[in-house]
Amino acid sequence: MRAPYLVLLATLFTLTAQSQQGSPASSITTNHAVTEADGTVRMQRVMPLPRTISPEAQAWLSRPAGDVSVPQTLAERRSQLDTSQAKHRDELLKMFPATITDKTVAGVPVRDVIPSKLQHTDRVLICLHGGGFNADSGSYSESIPVAGLTGTRVVSVLYRMAPEHPFPAAVDDAVAVYRELLKTYKANRIGIFGSSAGAGLTLETAVKLKQLKLPMPAALGPFSTQAGMDEGGDTRSLYNTDGLRGYVPVASGAINSEYVGATDPKDPVLSPIYADLRGMPPTLFITSERDLLLSSTSNMHRAFLKAGGDARLIVFEALPHVFWNNSTLPETREAWGYMASFFNMQLGR
């Protein structure tokens, strides 16, 4: 049986060879690439689906997809993600039973996730959800598995979001929650983590804590993170949030402008790649080969190493941005295991 193929049509300034030639994607059988004087690469690639990933991942990546951009208002996006998170909550609580209470910590709304098998009453993890800084794509899906696998309380912060509240509102909320938890927990028993926007916010918060000379947490988990707001990195030109599937917008300079607001995109808190990273806690970076933030995550990992930090990087083959929100994949369970083992080790020292 012939292996399924994915077709990569990546360019900085044109959309697809299909639209230019009026031919179906299945007619594309050869690779082409042209490098221009300014370094821009216009290319067409035929990519076989790797057999090194699980059958479940192969099936997931083989779903049919077009490349038409479907406009969506922010209200529609938020509503869709809220519905998705509620579904994730119900599914994950069957796997990882927990009590979840909506409350406030230091005046900031949070979801307080207490696993049914609470093993470490002296530890707490702070989860900063993803969602592009303007929606919630992870307050349940990112917190519940980690709480269950670590046996640790997770405080999932519902921080203020753009465009209503640009930077530094989200950082201020995360810092406020951390300060409050320091009244109950020792710093070496606290970890901070998040995915996508929440990964970036994890690093922004850590840089701010250092600037404020507060005790640093025991560990950080930026899972698929942005490095700087002035440039998205090479892989933003290749992938969207679903990897190679669907419409990929043309990369163009600064990103997340509504979150950035009036702040200099190279501000060291907003863009941790420009920060003094000496003295950062042990940090686990996780990404995947078809993650639009692969470049940024790799760059941040190298920046931590250059600063003398204890940093490790795990890259999963072929999978898209924050694939661990798909609980059906064996690779997701593997990623959750790495997250839990890392925090159990670092908070248990």
VOGU-3710 file (C-alpha; in Angstrom, 3 decimals, decimal comma):
1> mrapylvlla> 0,000/0,000/0,000  1,370/3,403/-0,956  2,263/5,628/1,995  0,118/8,771/2,394  1,869/12,038/1,591  1,584/15,548/2,889  2,330/18,389/0,521  4,163/21,409/1,911  3,682/24,606/-0,075  5,562/27,156/1,959
11> tlftltaqsq> 6,463/30,689/0,897  6,915/34,021/2,522  5,114/36,063/-0,105  2,921/33,686/-2,112  0,276/31,276/-0,907  0,364/27,992/-2,834  1,459/26,491/-6,109  -2,016/25,008/-6,328  -3,714/28,391/-6,428  -1,177/29,739/-8,925
21> qgspassitt> -1,427/26,818/-11,331  -5,090/25,921/-10,848  -4,152/22,250/-10,435  -5,101/19,885/-7,603  -2,551/19,327/-4,871  -2,328/15,643/-5,771  -0,680/16,622/-9,068  2,332/17,999/-7,212  4,961/15,280/-7,433  8,273/17,129/-7,420
31> nhavteadgt> 10,212/19,397/-5,099  11,102/22,947/-6,094  12,882/25,774/-4,284  14,190/29,180/-5,294  16,308/31,333/-2,980  16,134/35,050/-3,682  18,776/37,719/-3,081  17,292/38,730/0,293  17,241/35,117/1,502  13,526/34,593/0,925
41> vrmqrvmplp> 12,842/30,992/-0,092  9,843/30,132/-2,264  9,335/26,402/-2,238  7,162/23,402/-2,938  7,718/20,142/-1,093  6,187/16,662/-1,132  6,534/15,142/2,349  5,819/11,496/3,191  4,122/10,895/6,502  6,742/9,387/8,860
51> rtispeaqaw> 6,140/5,872/10,160  8,120/6,564/13,320  5,079/8,184/14,960  2,193/6,234/16,462  -0,640/4,865/14,283  -2,960/7,230/16,135  -0,793/10,201/15,209  -0,559/9,005/11,608  -4,353/8,834/11,378  -4,708/12,261/12,991
61> lsrpagdvsv> -2,289/13,867/10,552  -3,973/12,171/7,593  -7,309/13,943/8,017  -8,220/15,865/4,837  -7,593/19,609/5,017  -7,697/22,523/2,609  -5,760/25,767/2,809  -8,557/28,320/2,701  -8,419/31,020/5,373  -11,664/31,049/7,384
71> pqtlaerrsq> -12,134/34,414/9,145  -13,229/34,256/12,768  -14,111/37,067/15,149  -12,509/37,169/18,586  -15,903/36,523/20,186  -16,353/33,433/18,010  -12,839/32,242/18,815  -13,358/32,647/22,547  -16,713/30,892/22,449  -15,299/28,007/20,431
81> ldtsqakhrd> -12,339/27,561/22,781  -14,508/27,815/25,905  -16,687/25,019/24,527  -13,587/22,998/23,667  -12,133/23,461/27,145  -15,359/22,296/28,779  -15,191/19,148/26,647  -11,537/18,631/27,579  -12,442/19,048/31,256  -15,113/16,357/31,147
91> ellkmfpati> -12,884/13,917/29,246  -9,778/14,491/31,354  -11,541/14,230/34,698  -12,424/10,644/33,760  -8,716/9,972/33,307  -7,444/12,122/36,186  -10,165/12,583/38,841  -9,903/15,923/40,611  -11,883/18,620/42,350  -11,860/21,935/40,497
101> tdktvagvpv> -12,924/25,123/42,240  -13,261/28,517/40,593  -11,999/31,116/43,076  -9,672/34,096/43,341  -6,089/34,269/44,534  -4,777/37,771/45,234  -7,853/39,064/43,434  -7,052/37,081/40,280  -9,556/34,452/39,076  -8,151/30,923/39,007
111> rdvipsklqh> -9,202/27,321/38,633  -7,924/25,453/41,684  -7,279/21,849/40,635  -6,871/19,355/43,484  -6,215/15,788/42,284  -8,206/13,070/44,021  -4,922/11,391/44,908  -3,174/14,428/46,373  0,309/13,261/47,325  2,264/16,461/47,972
121> tdrvliclhg> 0,495/18,974/50,180  3,653/21,070/50,443  3,874/21,662/46,667  1,930/23,723/44,134  2,156/24,270/40,394  0,994/27,409/38,611  -0,498/26,842/35,150  -0,637/29,744/32,693  -2,948/28,677/29,876  -2,425/29,089/26,145
131> ggfnadsgsy> -4,695/30,831/23,689  -2,740/33,505/21,866  -2,972/35,908/24,828  -6,597/36,627/23,850  -8,498/33,409/24,630  -8,380/30,336/26,874  -7,205/27,191/25,113  -5,733/25,400/28,106  -6,980/26,256/31,610  -8,400/22,723/31,904
141> sesipvaglt> -6,532/20,728/29,252  -3,093/21,794/30,471  -3,711/21,675/34,222  -5,716/18,502/34,868  -3,224/15,932/33,478  -0,263/17,502/35,272  -2,187/17,647/38,551  -3,178/14,005/38,239  0,231/12,689/37,245  2,177/14,663/39,857
151> gtrvvsvlyr> -0,338/14,319/42,683  0,072/18,055/43,180  -2,296/21,004/43,431  -2,364/23,104/40,257  -3,555/26,704/40,284  -4,636/27,538/36,735  -4,579/31,319/36,374  -7,315/33,068/34,355  -5,163/36,096/33,690  -6,363/39,242/31,958
161> mapehpfpaa> -6,128/39,014/28,190  -5,655/41,191/25,124  -6,959/43,234/23,461  -8,818/44,526/26,503  -5,724/44,179/28,690  -2,372/44,327/26,849  1,037/43,624/28,395  1,913/43,705/31,269  -1,531/42,857/32,710  -1,117/39,082/32,340
171> vddavavyre> 2,365/39,181/33,891  1,076/41,290/36,775  -1,666/38,727/37,436  0,768/35,812/37,380  3,166/37,612/39,720  0,316/38,465/42,103  -0,727/34,813/42,311  2,874/33,724/42,867  3,364/36,291/45,646  0,231/35,044/47,385
181> llktykanri> 1,233/31,393/47,128  4,626/32,252/48,640  2,737/32,935/51,868  1,822/29,240/52,040  4,468/27,417/50,016  8,245/27,627/49,914  9,632/28,855/46,599  11,494/25,574/46,100  8,138/23,803/46,195  6,542/25,920/43,446
191> gifgssagag> 6,697/25,355/39,686  5,298/27,415/36,814  4,300/26,063/33,411  2,164/26,706/30,367  1,777/26,011/26,676  2,014/28,401/23,719  1,043/31,875/24,977  1,148/30,388/28,473  4,681/29,153/27,842  5,743/32,636/26,850
201> ltletavklk> 3,962/34,029/29,888  5,790/31,492/32,064  9,116/32,916/30,905  7,903/36,522/31,121  6,800/35,892/34,700  10,135/34,317/35,625  12,052/37,291/34,227  9,783/39,668/36,154  10,226/37,692/39,384  13,981/38,001/38,975
211> qlklpmpaal> 13,710/41,758/38,377  11,588/42,065/41,531  14,203/40,045/43,461  11,563/37,587/44,645  12,559/34,008/45,496  12,619/32,050/42,257  10,419/28,980/41,755  11,913/25,501/41,676  11,186/24,828/38,018  9,756/26,225/34,789
221> gpfstqagmd> 7,885/24,421/32,023  7,566/26,523/28,849  5,975/24,047/26,465  6,092/25,443/22,898  7,097/29,008/23,635  7,549/32,315/21,884  11,016/33,815/22,355  10,531/37,430/21,305  7,660/39,567/20,078  9,739/41,321/17,433
231> eggdtrslyn> 10,039/38,246/15,217  8,245/34,924/15,103  11,097/32,670/14,029  11,674/30,623/10,896  9,029/27,973/11,527  6,222/30,537/11,582  6,685/30,727/7,811  6,170/26,970/7,457  3,429/26,013/9,890  0,205/27,150/11,498
241> tdglrgyvpv> -1,211/25,873/14,787  -2,151/22,638/12,994  1,265/22,089/11,476  1,205/21,675/7,690  -2,564/21,386/7,568  -4,630/24,351/6,448  -3,923/27,998/5,756  -0,537/29,411/6,768  -0,495/33,219/6,944  2,448/35,083/5,473
251> asgainseyv> 5,000/35,909/8,173  5,518/39,639/8,626  7,622/41,085/11,418  6,261/41,710/14,917  3,608/39,392/16,341  0,791/39,514/18,911  0,458/43,275/18,416  -2,686/43,582/20,534  -0,907/41,914/23,444  2,284/43,918/22,929
261> gatdpkdpvl> 0,370/47,201/22,895  2,612/50,237/23,309  5,536/48,260/24,763  8,840/47,952/22,906  8,764/44,441/21,351  12,332/43,965/22,596  11,415/44,693/26,217  13,228/41,959/28,195  10,125/40,895/30,120  7,863/40,866/27,065
271> spiyadlrgm> 10,553/39,139/24,978  12,639/36,935/27,306  15,161/36,175/24,568  16,546/39,665/25,337  16,544/39,211/29,126  19,374/38,412/31,510  18,632/34,718/31,973  21,362/33,985/34,492  19,995/32,325/37,600  16,824/30,984/35,994
281> pptlfitser> 15,400/27,799/37,568  15,782/24,389/35,928  13,625/24,472/32,810  12,024/21,886/30,547  11,211/22,957/26,983  8,931/20,771/24,850  8,044/21,272/21,185  7,495/19,282/17,989  8,805/19,285/14,434  5,678/20,826/12,876
291> dlllsstsnm> 5,194/23,402/15,606  5,085/26,991/14,415  7,010/27,837/17,617  9,724/25,218/17,093  12,271/27,889/16,164  11,381/30,081/19,126  11,428/27,190/21,585  14,816/26,033/20,306  16,184/29,581/20,467  15,020/29,997/24,069
301> hraflkaggd> 16,572/26,680/25,047  19,906/27,789/23,586  19,617/31,158/25,342  19,170/29,366/28,680  22,210/27,203/27,975  24,303/30,241/27,021  23,324/31,810/30,353  24,601/28,736/32,186  21,153/27,415/33,000  19,921/23,890/33,621
311> arlivfealp> 17,720/23,528/30,544  16,555/20,542/28,552  14,652/20,297/25,276  12,363/17,527/24,001  11,231/17,580/20,352  8,545/15,214/19,036  8,611/14,203/15,367  6,010/15,433/12,849  3,417/16,616/15,376  1,895/20,123/15,367
321> hvfwnnstlp> 1,695/22,948/17,878  0,665/21,862/21,417  -0,325/18,392/20,207  -0,596/17,310/23,864  -4,065/18,852/23,948  -5,119/15,750/21,974  -5,525/13,200/24,747  -5,949/10,265/22,322  -2,322/10,223/21,171  0,331/7,982/22,765
331> etreawgyma> 2,757/10,864/22,223  0,534/13,044/24,399  0,736/10,598/27,268  4,499/10,504/26,743  4,709/14,314/26,866  2,548/14,468/29,997  4,885/11,926/31,576  7,939/14,073/30,869  6,219/17,121/32,360  5,189/15,262/35,507
341> sffnmqlgr> 8,557/13,559/36,019  10,364/16,869/35,630  8,244/18,673/38,211  8,306/15,752/40,643  12,089/15,707/40,443  12,644/19,453/40,753  10,053/20,153/43,463  11,199/17,115/45,414  14,779/18,283/45,923
//
